[in-house]
Structure formats: structure tokens, C-alpha cells
């Protein structure tokens, strides 16, 4: 029956109800950055169902000096807070991150764990303080508070693809509190709008931060991962460096190396990163690879080293020892700016040709984008092995732009005359003990007649002659020999020997009647691996300690030239090995030296520190019997090792540098990477 007039209702729906004034509620939001500093004077609006239905006006205003927003006269309804996007982004870019991050693990292959999950409970000191005061606590990112996308400067590469960490949903729905959570203060810790930048110092003095980070970039140059996958240069700079919940890491054969990074305003983020491979060009040519990355302060170029796989193109590049003239102008195309590498001397033919292929194939990048970007920025170049040689050629070509070069296991690239012309180019080259590659090509004048007389076969015949001279250990320094460029940083295995005089046959006598005497030498058991950067001793340091003063006295020009030849390598006195050449052998020494220099008194001590102490005790115990030259050298080298902490001073003096070192120390594992200490 649909006739409502015939229905009755015992509750009488039309009955009038008399009640008092409805209770009004309040809520407070306090906006803080990660260092507990208030986010003051930010324009906001707050909405709920009553404001959406136009029953009451929207709540609006600005946060006060303590970052507090108080709203009164609320109905018991969920309420949403929204902050005006551009003022919020501008303020958050000026705020720094706390030193330590929560470091959520990255999801593994096949895992469904969200990449950008919430900060774990109990990590933040702001959370502990808020809960102790009886407040509610929330950790938010800019995209969870702002009312729209802020203006990005420089613009995003894809305006529809917002940075995933800072904008986790992209819907700009604001922060909502349920009706049951009114009548209390909500402390909102807002993550600063920042990005990661590698700690790099453009200076003529040696920097341990540079050595570590540029070593990792030399490893990253070997990556063959597609640009969208973890492990590629593009993924590292354009994704990991925008995720400030965790430290960016470089993948290397299953290991994940943490980088030393500063937090910078989001506007100073890396905006370009590109891997270049001439073998994948159209048409393909040669086998040269590099990547470059650009942010607001620097341009970074990393050249890939020798790849030991088929078709062995890199090995052929390495072995083309033939010296060739440095003039590049003649081979330049009209649209590709370039200049002579040096007005005198010669260059390794294989390295120059490999560089020329890259310069020709990627003329827009190497001849245009990179030089143009450098105009207002600092240029850093790095590379391992062949990559170091190509980096030196590149640095020589851009010498007028004041590049800073760090190389690892680099072979000789230029002849002496060219090296002397490039003398003011900032370059630190790392050599790992008995690494064979820095000893080739041989320190000889390789302009032998075989190269010139027999045409194309001369290269092969000249190479055979050159290799034979290197194997024989012959040194030919006449004419214009191949020589090393740059200041050396040496990982040196220090040993000690015991000399004892004996009388093997007392019955036999010299003509004068005295017994024959012999001297035997025995190797003592304790050894130490030392990190030696002789240029650190040249600094005029008013705070130099006794060891430094003693070192500056003992390491005079004569002994410096003897221990660390200006254009050569430190003598090791042992058979050279290819096993010491790989970056997996170089990087652990730099990693652990960085940890040691950050906190020299850590407990427990690093194994390297323990071994050095044992080595020094052995010197004291057997000092009278150790050969004097060896004892003197080891004392000088130990004093040089003590200077390594000096290589972090500029990092401590940089804004945010101390926090960057604390952050690294908090996550680094001294046992993660094997370091040969020779104990």
C-alpha cells in the first residue's frame, strides 16, 4: 500500500526536539622540520564536511612563530589541513635534514614492498618528545600537505611525473585527522624539500671525500644496466638522489656501496644524467663508454675502464702503445669545438683514438652540452684503468675549464714533454701497491724505428719490442719517454726485515786471521697496508703535530723524489700483479680510510689500525736490527699515514659536511668490504 496518509508512526517523526547549543571542538597542528625548527608564517586552509556544504566558511590563516595552527569551533567531523604549495616548497628547501636517516631497505627483485614507505616508528627524536608530552605525532612529506604541485625551477623533465618520494600519491588531498582525534595537538614533522648531491670539493689539495665518491663513480661507469633499472647511472642520479629517506648506493657485482652525500635544495638537484656508448650509437663505432651528470654546482664525467670480455676491443686499445702526436685540431669537424691536447710531446695512440671516437660520435654532448654546462659550474672527471687514461685526455682537452681529475690504476698516457706542459692540471692518481697497469707502457722512449719503418706492421712489431722492454724492466729515459701525470696516492704494503750477522764457518779465516762473517736477512711477520698521499705533507699547517713536523723535516725534496718519483711510481720491490688492479681492490682501502678518518677512536678499532700498531711495535722491538734505509722509510710512511685525517678538513668546513660524515658513519659497515691488511 503506497498511500502514506494511511500509515502511522508511534515515534512521531514531526515531533519538535528542544536541545542546548552543540559542543564546539578544537585542534592544533604544530609544523616542525627535522631539526625541530618551526615552520612559521605558512598560509593554510582547513576544510571538513561543514565547510564543503557551505554551512560554515573555510578555516584559513597562517602558522604562528612556533609553527602552530589552532582551529576552534569545530564540529566532531574529520578535518583536512592544506598548506599553500609554493610558500611551503620555498621554506622547506631552506631546511636541512637531520644527520641520520631511517634507511628503509630497498625492495628486492619480486618484492611488493613499497619503495617509499613511512618512516619507522621510534626513529625520530621529535616523535619521542611529542608522545612524551601527550601529543599525536605524524611524519609527512610536502606532497601530503600542499594543496597543489609547486612551481619547479628548473622544471621537471616530465611535468606529469612528480618526484615519487616527496609526492607519494600526487593527489594533493592534504592531511586529514578523524573526528575522534580532535581536542589535542598533532605534531607534524615535515621532511625538508631536498635532494642528494655527492660531496665533491673542487680544489688543488687532496680530498678523501673526492677520492671515495669519484672512485664509486668510476665503478658506476662500468654499469651495463638499462637506464630505468637499479644500477644504471640514470637511476642513480635521477631517482636515488631524489629519495632522501635513504643514502644513494652504487651497485657493483652484488655489493651496494653507500655514497657520501650532502642534502641540497631540491632546485639544486641533478637534472641530467646520461650514459654514452659508442658501440650503441647509430651507426655504432668503436667501444668507448662514459656517463655524465649535471646539477646546480658541478658537472661530473666518468669514463669506463677496460672490459675483459669478447671482442676484447678495450684490450686492443690498451695495447696500442704507439706514441702519436697530440694535435687534434686537424681532425676536428667544423661544428665540434676542440683544441690541441698539448703543443709538445706525444700521447698513447690507442687512448687518443678511443677518445676521438667518443668526441666524434657524441659531438653534441662532449662538444656542446658538457662545455656549456661547465660555464657556471665546477668540472670533475674520473676513471679507472683505461677510463683514467681517457679521463686525462678529456681533462687535457678541457684544460682551460679547470677540471679536477681523480684516476685509479691508470696506465701512462702522455710522454714527458706533454706531461710537463699539463703540469698545472689538478690530478690525483691512485696506485694500489703491485698493480701492474700503472707501470705500462714502459717508462721508455717508444718512438723506435719499428713503428715508422714497416707501415701497418710497425705497430705490431713496435708493440712487441715495447712489451719485451717492459718485461725486462728496462728503463729508457732518453728522448721523450712515457711518463705519469698528477700527484700520487699510493696504497703501499710496508714490510720489515731483520738483518743478522753470522759466522758460518769459524774454522775458516781471512788472510789476516779474522773469521769470515755473513749477513742474513729474514722477513718479520707483521706487515701493514698504508695510505700514502705525499702532497698532504706540503701544506703549511699551523696546527701540525710533532709527527707532521718530523715528517716535513725528513721528507725533503731529495727523499720525496726518491720515494715518490715526480713522473713515475713508488718502488715496491716485489713482483707486479694484475690482481691488485681492479676497483674491487682499490675501493675498500678508500672506504675504510674514510671510516677511520671520520672516527679515529672508534671501538672496536678497524683491523687496519690494529695491524699498524702491531707493525710499529715490531719496529720498536727490532729497530736496531732493521736495515736503516728501510726503517727510515717506514717511519716516514707511517707519519704520512697519520696525515690522512687532514684530507677531510675541507669536508668538515663545508656547510652540512660534518652531518654528511656522521650520516655515512652511521650506515657504513667496516666489515662489508674486504681490505687486505697483510697482518
C-alpha positions, 0 to 999 in steps of 0.5 A: 500500500503506497498511500502514506496518509494511511500509515502511522508512526508511534515515534512521531517523526514531526515531533519538535526536539528542544536541545542546548547549543552543540559542543564546539571542538578544537585542534592544533597542528604544530609544523616542525622540520627535522631539526625541530625548527618551526615552520612559521608564517605558512598560509593554510586552509582547513576544510571538513564536511561543514565547510564543503556544504557551505554551512560554515566558511573555510578555516584559513590563516597562517602558522604562528612563530612556533609553527602552530595552527589552532582551529576552534569551533569545530564540529566532531567531523574529520578535518583536512589541513592544506598548506599553500604549495609554493610558500611551503616548497620555498621554506622547506628547501631552506631546511636541512635534514637531520644527520641520520636517516631511517634507511628503509631497505630497498625492495628486492627483485619480486618484492611488493614492498613499497619503495617509499614507505613511512618512516619507522616508528621510534626513529625520530627524536621529535616523535619521542618528545611529542608522545612524551608530552601527550601529543599525536605525532605524524611524519609527512612529506610536502606532497601530503600537505600542499594543496597543489604541485609547486612551481619547479625551477628548473622544471621537471623533465616530465611535468606529469611525473612528480618526484615519487618520494616527496609526492607519494600519491600526487593527489594533493588531498592534504592531511586529514585527522578523524573526528575522534582525534580532535581536542589535542595537538598533532605534531607534524614533522615535515621532511625538508624539500631536498635532494642528494648531491655527492660531496665533491670539493673542487680544489688543488689539495687532496680530498678523501671525500673526492677520492671515495665518491669519484672512485664509486663513480668510476665503478658506476661507469662500468654499469651495463644496466638499462637506464630505468633499472637499479644500477644504471647511472640514470637511476642513480642520479635521477631517482636515488638522489631524489629519495632522501629517506635513504643514502644513494648506493652504487651497485657493483657485482652484488655489493651496494656501496653507500655514497657520501652525500650532502642534502641540497635544495631540491632546485639544486638537484641533478637534472641530467644524467646520461650514459654514452656508448659508442658501440650503441650509437647509430651507426655504432663505432668503436667501444668507448663508454662514459656517463655524465651528470649535471646539477646546480654546482658541478658537472661530473664525467666518468669514463669506463675502464677496460672490459675483459670480455669478447671482442676484447676491443678495450684490450686492443686499445690498451695495447696500442702503445704507439706514441702519436702526436697530440694535435687534434685540431686537424681532425676536428669537424667544423661544428665540434669545438676542440683544441690541441691536447698539448703543443709538445710531446706525444700521447698513447695512440690507442687512448687518443683514438678511443677518445676521438671516437667518443668526441666524434660520435657524441659531438653534441654532448662532449662538444656542446652540452658538457662545455656549456654546462661547465660555464657556471659550474665546477668540472670533475672527471674520473676513471679507472684503468683505461677510463683514467687514461681517457679521463686525462685526455678529456681533462687535457682537452678541457684544460682551460675549464679547470677540471679536477681529475681523480684516476685509479690504476691508470696506465701512462698516457702522455710522454714527458714533454706533454706531461710537463706542459699539463703540469698545472692540471689538478690530478690525483692518481691512485696506485694500489701497491703491485698493480701492474697497469700503472707501470705500462707502457714502459717508462721508455722512449717508444718512438723506435724505428719499428713503428715508422719503418714497416707501415701497418706492421710497425705497430705490431712489431713496435708493440712487441719490442715495447712489451719485451722492454717492459718485461725486462724492466728496462728503463729508457729515459732518453728522448721523450719517454712515457711518463705519469701525470698528477700527484700520487696516492699510493696504497703501499704494503710496508714490510720489515726485515731483520738483518743478522750477522753470522759466522758460518764457518769459524774454522775458516779465516781471512788472510789476516786471521779474522773469521769470515762473517755473513749477513742474513736477512729474514722477513718479520711477520707483521706487515701493514697496508698504508695510505700514502698521499705525499702532497698532504705533507706540503701544506703549511699547517699551523696546527701540525703535530710533532709527527707532521713536523718530523715528517716535513723535516725528513721528507725533503725534496731529495727523499720525496723524489726518491720515494715518490718519483715526480713522473713515475711510481713508488718502488715496491720491490716485489713482483707486479700483479694484475690482481691488485688492479681492479676497483674491487681492490682499490675501493675498500682501502678508500672506504675504510680510510674514510671510516677511520678518518671520520672516527679515529677512536672508534671501538672496536678499532678497524683491523687496519689500525690494529695491524699498524700498531702491531707493525710499529711495535715490531719496529720498536722491538727490532729497530736496531736490527732493521736495515736503516734505509728501510726503517727510515722509510717506514717511519716516514710512511707511517707519519704520512699515514697519520696525515690522512685525517687532514684530507677531510678538513675541507669536508668538515668546513663545508656547510652540512659536511660534518652531518654528511660524515656522521650520516655515512658513519652511521650506515657504513659497515667496516666489515662489508668490504674486504681490505687486505691488511697483510697482518 
